[in-house]
Amino acid sequence: MLKKCIGGPSLILPTESIRIKDNLSYEEIPIQILDRQIRRLRTKDVASVKVLWRNQFVEEATWEAEEDMKRRYPHLFESGGNAD
């Protein structure tokens, strides 16, 4: 069941900084890698990184596959970052 959302001024984002496309979508851009973990499955280990996205709060950071993030955003893993 949906509940009524009571928003505040802190939740309003200026649309100029988001760069909304004509189809009303926008691209999330990763800002920083916050954490790294390795999950052990039955036959392999899967590395994940916690990513802070632009226009999001730290509480809204998401876990993403490290291999995929390295391929798409290599600059996040260059010298001095949380890379191995």
TATA-V685480 format. One record per backbone hydrogen bond with DSSP energy under -0.5 kcal/mol. NH is the residue of the N-H (numbers start at 0). CO is the residue of the C=O. If there is no record, write none. Layout:
NH&CO  NH&CO
//
This chain:
5&3  6&4  10&7  11&8  16&13  17&14  18&14  19&14  20&24  23&20  30&51  31&51  33&31  33&49  34&49  36&47  38&36  38&45  39&37  40&38  40&43  45&38  46&44  47&36  48&63  49&34  50&48  50&61  51&31  52&50  53&28  55&52  59&56  60&57  61&50  63&48  63&61  65&46  68&64  69&65  70&66  71&67  72&68  75&72  76&73  77&74  80&77
//
